[in-house]
Amino acid sequence: MNQIVIAPQWYGAYKKGPEVGALRLAELFEMGGLSEQTLISVPNVGSGEDHCMPFFDAIDKVNSNICDAVFSALSSGNKVITIGGDHAISWGSISGVLKHNPEVGVIYLDAHGDCNISERSASHHIHGMHMAYLMGFGEDKYVGRYTKNLLPVENILYVGARSLDPYEVELIKEQGISRITCDVINSDMIQVLDTISDFMSRFKQIHVSLDIDVLDPSIAPGTGVPEVGGITEEALHEVLDFILTKSDQVKSLDLVEYNPLLDIEERTDRVVQKLVKTISSL
């Protein structure tokens, strides 16, 4: 049975809209028959005094509850889909997965690396930091925040990342983190699927984290940080279909960063409707 965890959080980039997207996605999943849903409460608070980590207290509470919900679902033998909200919710969802199984592989489909740290980030948007803390980099108070189990760098495959901050470029290069670029995805799908297959073959359990902005903004403009040069909708579905056919491995998935307030002519809404149908087969 699939369980849905809904986290209508927008504090990760303190930009309104992702919370609306989360509720819209929840509605679409319910219409598709996935009615076992848990709504995570998002507190209404100020930004706090730490200008490097604004809204951390709210994000911390949300992610602690997400971690518990994901861990509980997996421990009960269920699969779990976590709906954002912004991508900072994956700090909690991936922590919950790691708490359940520290040897999980993570396929991260996103235009960004989300592996910055507070002292190096120019934007100080927490939705661009969680992967670093999950891996064990950055300040001790953020590392191992929800589980002592860290995400090894060799257990990550970035798909579609094309806009990386200086610290992220350094980290990915120095740590040898695997990455499939958009150019390869849009031109050589055989190579892409071979790389994904090789990665997945190393793990008994896979977590997929999907950010809408992996798509080119001409296809899905309704997202908070669009980046040109993204992948096509056809390529995304081909990748997802391939990953999800190995349903014995894929136990959890995130779907994040849909912002209906930024959509144009409901283009992104049509995209997410198709994605929900695909993901519901998990």
VEXNU-871088 format. One record per residue (C-alpha): x, y, z. Coordinates in steps of 0.05 Angstrom, whole numbers, plus 5000, padded with zeros to 4 digits. Layout:
XYZ ...
***
This chain:
500050005000 502450704984 501951245037 502151985021 505652485067 503653195051 508253765072 505554435048 511854815068 514455445033 519755675083 525555345045 526055934998 521056385036 516956444972 509456314973 506355804926 509455124940 504455014996 498855114945 502354614899 502854094954 495454114966 493954084892 498453474885 495053144945 488353264911 490852934847 493552324884 486952254921 483152294855 487651734831 485751294890 491351434939 487251674997 491751435054 494652125068 498052455127 498153215129 504253515164 502654155202 506854755182 507455285237 506456015222 512756345249 517656905234 524456825202 528356805267 534957135285 539656685244 540257045178 544256465149 538555975163 532056375161 525756005183 530055425208 525655305269 519455205226 523154765176 526254365233 519454205263 516454015196 522353565178 522453225245 515153035234 516352825162 522152385184 517652035235 511951945184 516551655130 520151195179 513450945206 510650805137 516850425114 517250045180 510049815169 511949525101 508750085061 511550515006 511251265017 510651874973 512452535005 509453144973 512353844979 512254424986 519354634973 525154144969 527354265041 522153745060 527053225033 531553345093 526053005132 523952475082 530952235065 532552235139 526551785151 528951315096 536051305124 533351165193 529750565164 535450335119 542250685120 544350325057 539250645011 541050944943 538251634926 536651854855 535952604857 532552924797 533453674803 536254274767 540354414829 545054044875 541654274940 548254134975 550454824996 551755005069 549255605107 555955965112 557355905037 550356015009 548956684976 541356614980 541056275048 535155865022 534855225062 531654835005 538654874973 542454595033 539453955059 543453465016 550053725045 547653615116 544852925099 551752745072 555252995134 558053665111 557154335146 555854535218 555153965268 548354215293 545354085224 548853435208 545152815231 539453255252 533852725249 537852075246 544951895262 545351525195 548751955142 547951895067 554551665036 556752064976 557251434935 549851304948 547551914908 546151994834 544452694810 540152714748 539153374710 543053834757 545454434716 545655034763 550754934818 553555434868 561155474877 561155054941 556854524907 561554484848 567454384896 563753864937 561253454878 568153454846 572153314909 567452764932 566552454863 558952474868 555652154807 551852614760 548052554694 547653214657 541753474617 545653454552 546552704560 539352604582 536652964521 541352634471 543251924494 537751584533 541050904526 547151154563 542751474616 538750844630 545150434632 548050904684 541750894725 541350134720 548650064743 547150534802 540850174823 544149494819 548449674879 542449764926 536649364953 532750004967 532150644926 529351324943 527451804886 527152554898 523852924841 523853684835 519353974781 524954444760 528953874730 524454014670 525854584624 521855204645 518755234576 515154594595 514054714669 514455454687 510655374753 516555284799 520455744845 527455714815 526955544741 533355404702 533955404627 536854794592 532654284629 530453604606 524353454564 517853174591 518752564547 525652444576 523252514647 517752004637 522551524603 527251574663 521651514714 518350934678 525050564678 526350694752 519350524775 519149864737 524049624791 518549714842 521649204889 527249694901 523750374899 520450444967 519851204972 519351824930 518952584937 515253044890 516653774904 517054504882 510554554842 508355284849 501555414817 502256164832 507856194780 504655744728 503055994658 496655764624 496455164671 502254844633 505554584696 498954324723 498153894661 505253634672 504053454744 497553104727 501452624683 506952544735 501952364789 499051814745 506151534733 508251594806 501851274831 504250614801 509950594853 
***
